[in-house]
Amino acid sequence: NREIISCVISETQTLTLAMKTLKQAMRGRRVKDVLLHSDQGSIYTAKEFQAYAKENGIITSMSRRGNC
C-alpha cells in the first residue's frame, strides 16, 4: 500500500542506520512474504543486515550493478 512504516534520519548512511530503520519497520509486525529491494551497497550486503533479514523472513532483492 506504499505506506511509510519507518523513517530514520542521519547525516551519513551507515549499517547502524540501516539496521535501526529495518528493526523499527519490523517492530510489532507479524508479516510474511516481505520483499526488501535495495541497491548492492555495502550496507545492504553486510552479513549483519542479511542475517537479520533472513532471521525475520525478509526476502532481499537487489538491483543489478550500475542500475541505481
mmCIF file of the N, C-alpha and C atoms, coordinates in Angstrom:
data_MODEL
# 
_entry.id   MODEL 
# 
loop_
_atom_site.group_PDB 
_atom_site.id 
_atom_site.type_symbol 
_atom_site.label_atom_id 
_atom_site.label_alt_id 
_atom_site.label_comp_id 
_atom_site.label_asym_id 
_atom_site.label_entity_id 
_atom_site.label_seq_id 
_atom_site.pdbx_PDB_ins_code 
_atom_site.Cartn_x 
_atom_site.Cartn_y 
_atom_site.Cartn_z 
_atom_site.occupancy 
_atom_site.B_iso_or_equiv 
_atom_site.pdbx_formal_charge 
_atom_site.auth_seq_id 
_atom_site.auth_comp_id 
_atom_site.auth_asym_id 
_atom_site.auth_atom_id 
_atom_site.pdbx_PDB_model_num 
ATOM 1   N N  . ASN A 1 1  ? 0.809  -1.205  0.000   1.00 0.00 ? 1  ASN A N  1 
ATOM 2   C CA . ASN A 1 1  ? 0.000  0.000   0.000   1.00 0.00 ? 1  ASN A CA 1 
ATOM 3   C C  . ASN A 1 1  ? 0.850  1.266   0.000   1.00 0.00 ? 1  ASN A C  1 
ATOM 4   N N  . ARG A 1 2  ? 2.149  1.105   -0.103  1.00 0.00 ? 2  ARG A N  1 
ATOM 5   C CA . ARG A 1 2  ? 3.100  2.223   -0.204  1.00 0.00 ? 2  ARG A CA 1 
ATOM 6   C C  . ARG A 1 2  ? 3.146  3.119   1.035   1.00 0.00 ? 2  ARG A C  1 
ATOM 7   N N  . GLU A 1 3  ? 2.713  2.598   2.148   1.00 0.00 ? 3  GLU A N  1 
ATOM 8   C CA . GLU A 1 3  ? 2.732  3.334   3.404   1.00 0.00 ? 3  GLU A CA 1 
ATOM 9   C C  . GLU A 1 3  ? 4.154  3.358   3.967   1.00 0.00 ? 3  GLU A C  1 
ATOM 10  N N  . ILE A 1 4  ? 4.594  4.501   4.457   1.00 0.00 ? 4  ILE A N  1 
ATOM 11  C CA . ILE A 1 4  ? 5.898  4.603   5.107   1.00 0.00 ? 4  ILE A CA 1 
ATOM 12  C C  . ILE A 1 4  ? 5.746  4.042   6.511   1.00 0.00 ? 4  ILE A C  1 
ATOM 13  N N  . ILE A 1 5  ? 6.527  3.010   6.831   1.00 0.00 ? 5  ILE A N  1 
ATOM 14  C CA . ILE A 1 5  ? 6.401  2.373   8.141   1.00 0.00 ? 5  ILE A CA 1 
ATOM 15  C C  . ILE A 1 5  ? 7.609  2.635   9.036   1.00 0.00 ? 5  ILE A C  1 
ATOM 16  N N  . SER A 1 6  ? 8.618  3.278   8.504   1.00 0.00 ? 6  SER A N  1 
ATOM 17  C CA . SER A 1 6  ? 9.789  3.620   9.302   1.00 0.00 ? 6  SER A CA 1 
ATOM 18  C C  . SER A 1 6  ? 10.558 4.743   8.618   1.00 0.00 ? 6  SER A C  1 
ATOM 19  N N  . CYS A 1 7  ? 11.062 5.650   9.429   1.00 0.00 ? 7  CYS A N  1 
ATOM 20  C CA . CYS A 1 7  ? 11.867 6.742   8.890   1.00 0.00 ? 7  CYS A CA 1 
ATOM 21  C C  . CYS A 1 7  ? 12.899 7.132   9.945   1.00 0.00 ? 7  CYS A C  1 
ATOM 22  N N  . VAL A 1 8  ? 14.156 7.004   9.590   1.00 0.00 ? 8  VAL A N  1 
ATOM 23  C CA . VAL A 1 8  ? 15.246 7.388   10.475  1.00 0.00 ? 8  VAL A CA 1 
ATOM 24  C C  . VAL A 1 8  ? 16.159 8.307   9.674   1.00 0.00 ? 8  VAL A C  1 
ATOM 25  N N  . ILE A 1 9  ? 16.549 9.420   10.262  1.00 0.00 ? 9  ILE A N  1 
ATOM 26  C CA . ILE A 1 9  ? 17.340 10.414  9.543   1.00 0.00 ? 9  ILE A CA 1 
ATOM 27  C C  . ILE A 1 9  ? 18.733 10.521  10.159  1.00 0.00 ? 9  ILE A C  1 
ATOM 28  N N  . SER A 1 10 ? 19.723 10.643  9.292   1.00 0.00 ? 10 SER A N  1 
ATOM 29  C CA . SER A 1 10 ? 21.108 10.786  9.729   1.00 0.00 ? 10 SER A CA 1 
ATOM 30  C C  . SER A 1 10 ? 21.869 11.589  8.680   1.00 0.00 ? 10 SER A C  1 
ATOM 31  N N  . GLU A 1 11 ? 22.982 12.151  9.080   1.00 0.00 ? 11 GLU A N  1 
ATOM 32  C CA . GLU A 1 11 ? 23.814 12.891  8.127   1.00 0.00 ? 11 GLU A CA 1 
ATOM 33  C C  . GLU A 1 11 ? 24.587 11.957  7.205   1.00 0.00 ? 11 GLU A C  1 
ATOM 34  N N  . THR A 1 12 ? 24.801 10.718  7.646   1.00 0.00 ? 12 THR A N  1 
ATOM 35  C CA . THR A 1 12 ? 25.531 9.751   6.830   1.00 0.00 ? 12 THR A CA 1 
ATOM 36  C C  . THR A 1 12 ? 24.785 8.422   6.806   1.00 0.00 ? 12 THR A C  1 
ATOM 37  N N  . GLN A 1 13 ? 25.000 7.674   5.737   1.00 0.00 ? 13 GLN A N  1 
ATOM 38  C CA . GLN A 1 13 ? 24.376 6.366   5.603   1.00 0.00 ? 13 GLN A CA 1 
ATOM 39  C C  . GLN A 1 13 ? 25.340 5.325   6.163   1.00 0.00 ? 13 GLN A C  1 
ATOM 40  N N  . THR A 1 14 ? 24.885 4.606   7.189   1.00 0.00 ? 14 THR A N  1 
ATOM 41  C CA . THR A 1 14 ? 25.730 3.602   7.833   1.00 0.00 ? 14 THR A CA 1 
ATOM 42  C C  . THR A 1 14 ? 24.936 2.323   8.045   1.00 0.00 ? 14 THR A C  1 
ATOM 43  N N  . LEU A 1 15 ? 25.644 1.253   8.359   1.00 0.00 ? 15 LEU A N  1 
ATOM 44  C CA . LEU A 1 15 ? 24.977 -0.005  8.680   1.00 0.00 ? 15 LEU A CA 1 
ATOM 45  C C  . LEU A 1 15 ? 24.088 0.167   9.906   1.00 0.00 ? 15 LEU A C  1 
ATOM 46  N N  . THR A 1 16 ? 24.557 0.915   10.887  1.00 0.00 ? 16 THR A N  1 
ATOM 47  C CA . THR A 1 16 ? 23.765 1.161   12.094  1.00 0.00 ? 16 THR A CA 1 
ATOM 48  C C  . THR A 1 16 ? 22.441 1.826   11.745  1.00 0.00 ? 16 THR A C  1 
ATOM 49  N N  . LEU A 1 17 ? 22.476 2.802   10.867  1.00 0.00 ? 17 LEU A N  1 
ATOM 50  C CA . LEU A 1 17 ? 21.259 3.487   10.435  1.00 0.00 ? 17 LEU A CA 1 
ATOM 51  C C  . LEU A 1 17 ? 20.312 2.522   9.728   1.00 0.00 ? 17 LEU A C  1 
ATOM 52  N N  . ALA A 1 18 ? 20.843 1.722   8.817   1.00 0.00 ? 18 ALA A N  1 
ATOM 53  C CA . ALA A 1 18 ? 20.009 0.771   8.077   1.00 0.00 ? 18 ALA A CA 1 
ATOM 54  C C  . ALA A 1 18 ? 19.393 -0.265  9.010   1.00 0.00 ? 18 ALA A C  1 
ATOM 55  N N  . MET A 1 19 ? 20.177 -0.765  9.959   1.00 0.00 ? 19 MET A N  1 
ATOM 56  C CA . MET A 1 19 ? 19.663 -1.757  10.908  1.00 0.00 ? 19 MET A CA 1 
ATOM 57  C C  . MET A 1 19 ? 18.576 -1.146  11.790  1.00 0.00 ? 19 MET A C  1 
ATOM 58  N N  . LYS A 1 20 ? 18.798 0.066   12.259  1.00 0.00 ? 20 LYS A N  1 
ATOM 59  C CA . LYS A 1 20 ? 17.808 0.742   13.109  1.00 0.00 ? 20 LYS A CA 1 
ATOM 60  C C  . LYS A 1 20 ? 16.501 0.935   12.345  1.00 0.00 ? 20 LYS A C  1 
ATOM 61  N N  . THR A 1 21 ? 16.601 1.338   11.092  1.00 0.00 ? 21 THR A N  1 
ATOM 62  C CA . THR A 1 21 ? 15.415 1.561   10.268  1.00 0.00 ? 21 THR A CA 1 
ATOM 63  C C  . THR A 1 21 ? 14.666 0.259   10.025  1.00 0.00 ? 21 THR A C  1 
ATOM 64  N N  . LEU A 1 22 ? 15.388 -0.797  9.686   1.00 0.00 ? 22 LEU A N  1 
ATOM 65  C CA . LEU A 1 22 ? 14.755 -2.086  9.423   1.00 0.00 ? 22 LEU A CA 1 
ATOM 66  C C  . LEU A 1 22 ? 14.098 -2.648  10.677  1.00 0.00 ? 22 LEU A C  1 
ATOM 67  N N  . LYS A 1 23 ? 14.788 -2.576  11.798  1.00 0.00 ? 23 LYS A N  1 
ATOM 68  C CA . LYS A 1 23 ? 14.219 -3.077  13.055  1.00 0.00 ? 23 LYS A CA 1 
ATOM 69  C C  . LYS A 1 23 ? 12.985 -2.279  13.454  1.00 0.00 ? 23 LYS A C  1 
ATOM 70  N N  . GLN A 1 24 ? 13.029 -0.970  13.265  1.00 0.00 ? 24 GLN A N  1 
ATOM 71  C CA . GLN A 1 24 ? 11.877 -0.121  13.571  1.00 0.00 ? 24 GLN A CA 1 
ATOM 72  C C  . GLN A 1 24 ? 10.691 -0.496  12.685  1.00 0.00 ? 24 GLN A C  1 
ATOM 73  N N  . ALA A 1 25 ? 10.962 -0.759  11.425  1.00 0.00 ? 25 ALA A N  1 
ATOM 74  C CA . ALA A 1 25 ? 9.897  -1.121  10.484  1.00 0.00 ? 25 ALA A CA 1 
ATOM 75  C C  . ALA A 1 25 ? 9.251  -2.452  10.855  1.00 0.00 ? 25 ALA A C  1 
ATOM 76  N N  . MET A 1 26 ? 10.038 -3.379  11.360  1.00 0.00 ? 26 MET A N  1 
ATOM 77  C CA . MET A 1 26 ? 9.522  -4.712  11.677  1.00 0.00 ? 26 MET A CA 1 
ATOM 78  C C  . MET A 1 26 ? 8.907  -4.806  13.070  1.00 0.00 ? 26 MET A C  1 
ATOM 79  N N  . ARG A 1 27 ? 9.206  -3.858  13.933  1.00 0.00 ? 27 ARG A N  1 
ATOM 80  C CA . ARG A 1 27 ? 8.738  -3.904  15.316  1.00 0.00 ? 27 ARG A CA 1 
ATOM 81  C C  . ARG A 1 27 ? 7.215  -4.015  15.392  1.00 0.00 ? 27 ARG A C  1 
ATOM 82  N N  . GLY A 1 28 ? 6.760  -5.051  16.078  1.00 0.00 ? 28 GLY A N  1 
ATOM 83  C CA . GLY A 1 28 ? 5.329  -5.222  16.302  1.00 0.00 ? 28 GLY A CA 1 
ATOM 84  C C  . GLY A 1 28 ? 4.554  -5.720  15.097  1.00 0.00 ? 28 GLY A C  1 
ATOM 85  N N  . ARG A 1 29 ? 5.248  -6.068  14.031  1.00 0.00 ? 29 ARG A N  1 
ATOM 86  C CA . ARG A 1 29 ? 4.554  -6.543  12.833  1.00 0.00 ? 29 ARG A CA 1 
ATOM 87  C C  . ARG A 1 29 ? 4.851  -8.014  12.622  1.00 0.00 ? 29 ARG A C  1 
ATOM 88  N N  . ARG A 1 30 ? 3.820  -8.770  12.383  1.00 0.00 ? 30 ARG A N  1 
ATOM 89  C CA . ARG A 1 30 ? 3.981  -10.179 12.028  1.00 0.00 ? 30 ARG A CA 1 
ATOM 90  C C  . ARG A 1 30 ? 3.490  -10.317 10.599  1.00 0.00 ? 30 ARG A C  1 
ATOM 91  N N  . VAL A 1 31 ? 4.404  -10.132 9.706   1.00 0.00 ? 31 VAL A N  1 
ATOM 92  C CA . VAL A 1 31 ? 4.052  -10.207 8.290   1.00 0.00 ? 31 VAL A CA 1 
ATOM 93  C C  . VAL A 1 31 ? 4.883  -11.295 7.637   1.00 0.00 ? 31 VAL A C  1 
ATOM 94  N N  . LYS A 1 32 ? 4.390  -11.805 6.534   1.00 0.00 ? 32 LYS A N  1 
ATOM 95  C CA . LYS A 1 32 ? 5.176  -12.790 5.806   1.00 0.00 ? 32 LYS A CA 1 
ATOM 96  C C  . LYS A 1 32 ? 5.287  -12.347 4.361   1.00 0.00 ? 32 LYS A C  1 
ATOM 97  N N  . ASP A 1 33 ? 6.219  -12.942 3.679   1.00 0.00 ? 33 ASP A N  1 
ATOM 98  C CA . ASP A 1 33 ? 6.466  -12.615 2.280   1.00 0.00 ? 33 ASP A CA 1 
ATOM 99  C C  . ASP A 1 33 ? 6.852  -11.149 2.087   1.00 0.00 ? 33 ASP A C  1 
ATOM 100 N N  . VAL A 1 34 ? 7.707  -10.646 2.972   1.00 0.00 ? 34 VAL A N  1 
ATOM 101 C CA . VAL A 1 34 ? 8.200  -9.277  2.846   1.00 0.00 ? 34 VAL A CA 1 
ATOM 102 C C  . VAL A 1 34 ? 9.364  -9.275  1.863   1.00 0.00 ? 34 VAL A C  1 
ATOM 103 N N  . LEU A 1 35 ? 9.324  -8.365  0.918   1.00 0.00 ? 35 LEU A N  1 
ATOM 104 C CA . LEU A 1 35 ? 10.392 -8.211  -0.061  1.00 0.00 ? 35 LEU A CA 1 
ATOM 105 C C  . LEU A 1 35 ? 11.037 -6.849  0.151   1.00 0.00 ? 35 LEU A C  1 
ATOM 106 N N  . LEU A 1 36 ? 12.333 -6.845  0.397   1.00 0.00 ? 36 LEU A N  1 
ATOM 107 C CA . LEU A 1 36 ? 13.078 -5.606  0.603   1.00 0.00 ? 36 LEU A CA 1 
ATOM 108 C C  . LEU A 1 36 ? 14.008 -5.416  -0.585  1.00 0.00 ? 36 LEU A C  1 
ATOM 109 N N  . HIS A 1 37 ? 13.756 -4.388  -1.376  1.00 0.00 ? 37 HIS A N  1 
ATOM 110 C CA . HIS A 1 37 ? 14.569 -4.133  -2.559  1.00 0.00 ? 37 HIS A CA 1 
ATOM 111 C C  . HIS A 1 37 ? 15.519 -2.977  -2.280  1.00 0.00 ? 37 HIS A C  1 
ATOM 112 N N  . SER A 1 38 ? 16.779 -3.159  -2.651  1.00 0.00 ? 38 SER A N  1 
ATOM 113 C CA . SER A 1 38 ? 17.790 -2.121  -2.438  1.00 0.00 ? 38 SER A CA 1 
ATOM 114 C C  . SER A 1 38 ? 18.824 -2.190  -3.551  1.00 0.00 ? 38 SER A C  1 
ATOM 115 N N  . ASP A 1 39 ? 19.808 -1.299  -3.459  1.00 0.00 ? 39 ASP A N  1 
ATOM 116 C CA . ASP A 1 39 ? 20.943 -1.407  -4.370  1.00 0.00 ? 39 ASP A CA 1 
ATOM 117 C C  . ASP A 1 39 ? 21.941 -2.400  -3.759  1.00 0.00 ? 39 ASP A C  1 
ATOM 118 N N  . GLN A 1 40 ? 23.088 -2.562  -4.373  1.00 0.00 ? 40 GLN A N  1 
ATOM 119 C CA . GLN A 1 40 ? 24.080 -3.522  -3.887  1.00 0.00 ? 40 GLN A CA 1 
ATOM 120 C C  . GLN A 1 40 ? 25.123 -2.877  -2.983  1.00 0.00 ? 40 GLN A C  1 
ATOM 121 N N  . GLY A 1 41 ? 24.739 -1.812  -2.323  1.00 0.00 ? 41 GLY A N  1 
ATOM 122 C CA . GLY A 1 41 ? 25.668 -1.122  -1.432  1.00 0.00 ? 41 GLY A CA 1 
ATOM 123 C C  . GLY A 1 41 ? 26.154 -2.008  -0.298  1.00 0.00 ? 41 GLY A C  1 
ATOM 124 N N  . SER A 1 42 ? 27.310 -1.662  0.238   1.00 0.00 ? 42 SER A N  1 
ATOM 125 C CA . SER A 1 42 ? 27.926 -2.476  1.289   1.00 0.00 ? 42 SER A CA 1 
ATOM 126 C C  . SER A 1 42 ? 27.042 -2.604  2.527   1.00 0.00 ? 42 SER A C  1 
ATOM 127 N N  . ILE A 1 43 ? 26.198 -1.634  2.763   1.00 0.00 ? 43 ILE A N  1 
ATOM 128 C CA . ILE A 1 43 ? 25.298 -1.686  3.914   1.00 0.00 ? 43 ILE A CA 1 
ATOM 129 C C  . ILE A 1 43 ? 24.306 -2.834  3.766   1.00 0.00 ? 43 ILE A C  1 
ATOM 130 N N  . TYR A 1 44 ? 23.740 -2.967  2.592   1.00 0.00 ? 44 TYR A N  1 
ATOM 131 C CA . TYR A 1 44 ? 22.694 -3.968  2.361   1.00 0.00 ? 44 TYR A CA 1 
ATOM 132 C C  . TYR A 1 44 ? 23.246 -5.362  2.105   1.00 0.00 ? 44 TYR A C  1 
ATOM 133 N N  . THR A 1 45 ? 24.525 -5.457  1.761   1.00 0.00 ? 45 THR A N  1 
ATOM 134 C CA . THR A 1 45 ? 25.148 -6.765  1.566   1.00 0.00 ? 45 THR A CA 1 
ATOM 135 C C  . THR A 1 45 ? 25.910 -7.217  2.809   1.00 0.00 ? 45 THR A C  1 
ATOM 136 N N  . ALA A 1 46 ? 25.959 -6.371  3.831   1.00 0.00 ? 46 ALA A N  1 
ATOM 137 C CA . ALA A 1 46 ? 26.662 -6.705  5.074   1.00 0.00 ? 46 ALA A CA 1 
ATOM 138 C C  . ALA A 1 46 ? 26.058 -7.955  5.712   1.00 0.00 ? 46 ALA A C  1 
ATOM 139 N N  . LYS A 1 47 ? 26.912 -8.785  6.288   1.00 0.00 ? 47 LYS A N  1 
ATOM 140 C CA . LYS A 1 47 ? 26.457 -10.037 6.909   1.00 0.00 ? 47 LYS A CA 1 
ATOM 141 C C  . LYS A 1 47 ? 25.401 -9.788  7.976   1.00 0.00 ? 47 LYS A C  1 
ATOM 142 N N  . GLU A 1 48 ? 25.603 -8.772  8.798   1.00 0.00 ? 48 GLU A N  1 
ATOM 143 C CA . GLU A 1 48 ? 24.647 -8.468  9.876   1.00 0.00 ? 48 GLU A CA 1 
ATOM 144 C C  . GLU A 1 48 ? 23.272 -8.116  9.308   1.00 0.00 ? 48 GLU A C  1 
ATOM 145 N N  . PHE A 1 49 ? 23.243 -7.301  8.267   1.00 0.00 ? 49 PHE A N  1 
ATOM 146 C CA . PHE A 1 49 ? 21.980 -6.888  7.655   1.00 0.00 ? 49 PHE A CA 1 
ATOM 147 C C  . PHE A 1 49 ? 21.281 -8.088  7.029   1.00 0.00 ? 49 PHE A C  1 
ATOM 148 N N  . GLN A 1 50 ? 22.032 -8.881  6.270   1.00 0.00 ? 50 GLN A N  1 
ATOM 149 C CA . GLN A 1 50 ? 21.463 -10.053 5.604   1.00 0.00 ? 50 GLN A CA 1 
ATOM 150 C C  . GLN A 1 50 ? 20.983 -11.093 6.615   1.00 0.00 ? 50 GLN A C  1 
ATOM 151 N N  . ALA A 1 51 ? 21.734 -11.283 7.698   1.00 0.00 ? 51 ALA A N  1 
ATOM 152 C CA . ALA A 1 51 ? 21.342 -12.243 8.734   1.00 0.00 ? 51 ALA A CA 1 
ATOM 153 C C  . ALA A 1 51 ? 20.043 -11.813 9.406   1.00 0.00 ? 51 ALA A C  1 
ATOM 154 N N  . TYR A 1 52 ? 19.928 -10.529 9.734   1.00 0.00 ? 52 TYR A N  1 
ATOM 155 C CA . TYR A 1 52 ? 18.697 -10.035 10.363  1.00 0.00 ? 52 TYR A CA 1 
ATOM 156 C C  . TYR A 1 52 ? 17.510 -10.232 9.431   1.00 0.00 ? 52 TYR A C  1 
ATOM 157 N N  . ALA A 1 53 ? 17.699 -9.915  8.168   1.00 0.00 ? 53 ALA A N  1 
ATOM 158 C CA . ALA A 1 53 ? 16.620 -10.089 7.193   1.00 0.00 ? 53 ALA A CA 1 
ATOM 159 C C  . ALA A 1 53 ? 16.191 -11.550 7.132   1.00 0.00 ? 53 ALA A C  1 
ATOM 160 N N  . LYS A 1 54 ? 17.147 -12.443 7.033   1.00 0.00 ? 54 LYS A N  1 
ATOM 161 C CA . LYS A 1 54 ? 16.839 -13.870 6.931   1.00 0.00 ? 54 LYS A CA 1 
ATOM 162 C C  . LYS A 1 54 ? 16.125 -14.372 8.180   1.00 0.00 ? 54 LYS A C  1 
ATOM 163 N N  . GLU A 1 55 ? 16.608 -13.979 9.359   1.00 0.00 ? 55 GLU A N  1 
ATOM 164 C CA . GLU A 1 55 ? 16.006 -14.396 10.627  1.00 0.00 ? 55 GLU A CA 1 
ATOM 165 C C  . GLU A 1 55 ? 14.561 -13.932 10.745  1.00 0.00 ? 55 GLU A C  1 
ATOM 166 N N  . ASN A 1 56 ? 14.218 -12.856 10.069  1.00 0.00 ? 56 ASN A N  1 
ATOM 167 C CA . ASN A 1 56 ? 12.873 -12.288 10.164  1.00 0.00 ? 56 ASN A CA 1 
ATOM 168 C C  . ASN A 1 56 ? 12.023 -12.559 8.931   1.00 0.00 ? 56 ASN A C  1 
ATOM 169 N N  . GLY A 1 57 ? 12.467 -13.484 8.101   1.00 0.00 ? 57 GLY A N  1 
ATOM 170 C CA . GLY A 1 57 ? 11.677 -13.895 6.942   1.00 0.00 ? 57 GLY A CA 1 
ATOM 171 C C  . GLY A 1 57 ? 11.580 -12.851 5.848   1.00 0.00 ? 57 GLY A C  1 
ATOM 172 N N  . ILE A 1 58 ? 12.561 -11.967 5.788   1.00 0.00 ? 58 ILE A N  1 
ATOM 173 C CA . ILE A 1 58 ? 12.559 -10.919 4.770   1.00 0.00 ? 58 ILE A CA 1 
ATOM 174 C C  . ILE A 1 58 ? 13.369 -11.401 3.573   1.00 0.00 ? 58 ILE A C  1 
ATOM 175 N N  . ILE A 1 59 ? 12.789 -11.311 2.412   1.00 0.00 ? 59 ILE A N  1 
ATOM 176 C CA . ILE A 1 59 ? 13.479 -11.674 1.181   1.00 0.00 ? 59 ILE A CA 1 
ATOM 177 C C  . ILE A 1 59 ? 14.161 -10.422 0.653   1.00 0.00 ? 59 ILE A C  1 
ATOM 178 N N  . THR A 1 60 ? 15.477 -10.480 0.469   1.00 0.00 ? 60 THR A N  1 
ATOM 179 C CA . THR A 1 60 ? 16.188 -9.319  -0.058  1.00 0.00 ? 60 THR A CA 1 
ATOM 180 C C  . THR A 1 60 ? 16.344 -9.440  -1.568  1.00 0.00 ? 60 THR A C  1 
ATOM 181 N N  . SER A 1 61 ? 16.169 -8.323  -2.227  1.00 0.00 ? 61 SER A N  1 
ATOM 182 C CA . SER A 1 61 ? 16.288 -8.233  -3.678  1.00 0.00 ? 61 SER A CA 1 
ATOM 183 C C  . SER A 1 61 ? 17.151 -7.017  -3.976  1.00 0.00 ? 61 SER A C  1 
ATOM 184 N N  . MET A 1 62 ? 18.078 -7.174  -4.900  1.00 0.00 ? 62 MET A N  1 
ATOM 185 C CA . MET A 1 62 ? 18.976 -6.056  -5.208  1.00 0.00 ? 62 MET A CA 1 
ATOM 186 C C  . MET A 1 62 ? 19.024 -5.785  -6.699  1.00 0.00 ? 62 MET A C  1 
ATOM 187 N N  . SER A 1 63 ? 19.127 -4.501  -7.017  1.00 0.00 ? 63 SER A N  1 
ATOM 188 C CA . SER A 1 63 ? 19.272 -4.082  -8.412  1.00 0.00 ? 63 SER A CA 1 
ATOM 189 C C  . SER A 1 63 ? 20.574 -4.632  -8.970  1.00 0.00 ? 63 SER A C  1 
ATOM 190 N N  . ARG A 1 64 ? 20.606 -4.777  -10.281 1.00 0.00 ? 64 ARG A N  1 
ATOM 191 C CA . ARG A 1 64 ? 21.858 -5.170  -10.920 1.00 0.00 ? 64 ARG A CA 1 
ATOM 192 C C  . ARG A 1 64 ? 22.881 -4.065  -10.728 1.00 0.00 ? 64 ARG A C  1 
ATOM 193 N N  . ARG A 1 65 ? 24.117 -4.420  -10.778 1.00 0.00 ? 65 ARG A N  1 
ATOM 194 C CA . ARG A 1 65 ? 25.202 -3.451  -10.615 1.00 0.00 ? 65 ARG A CA 1 
ATOM 195 C C  . ARG A 1 65 ? 25.057 -2.318  -11.634 1.00 0.00 ? 65 ARG A C  1 
ATOM 196 N N  . GLY A 1 66 ? 25.155 -1.090  -11.161 1.00 0.00 ? 66 GLY A N  1 
ATOM 197 C CA . GLY A 1 66 ? 25.066 0.072   -12.042 1.00 0.00 ? 66 GLY A CA 1 
ATOM 198 C C  . GLY A 1 66 ? 23.652 0.504   -12.380 1.00 0.00 ? 66 GLY A C  1 
ATOM 199 N N  . ASN A 1 67 ? 22.641 -0.121  -11.767 1.00 0.00 ? 67 ASN A N  1 
ATOM 200 C CA . ASN A 1 67 ? 21.238 0.226   -12.031 1.00 0.00 ? 67 ASN A CA 1 
ATOM 201 C C  . ASN A 1 67 ? 20.610 0.904   -10.820 1.00 0.00 ? 67 ASN A C  1 
ATOM 202 N N  . CYS A 1 68 ? 21.176 1.964   -10.357 1.00 0.00 ? 68 CYS A N  1 
ATOM 203 C CA . CYS A 1 68 ? 20.653 2.644   -9.166  1.00 0.00 ? 68 CYS A CA 1 
ATOM 204 C C  . CYS A 1 68 ? 19.487 3.530   -9.509  1.00 0.00 ? 68 CYS A C  1 
# 
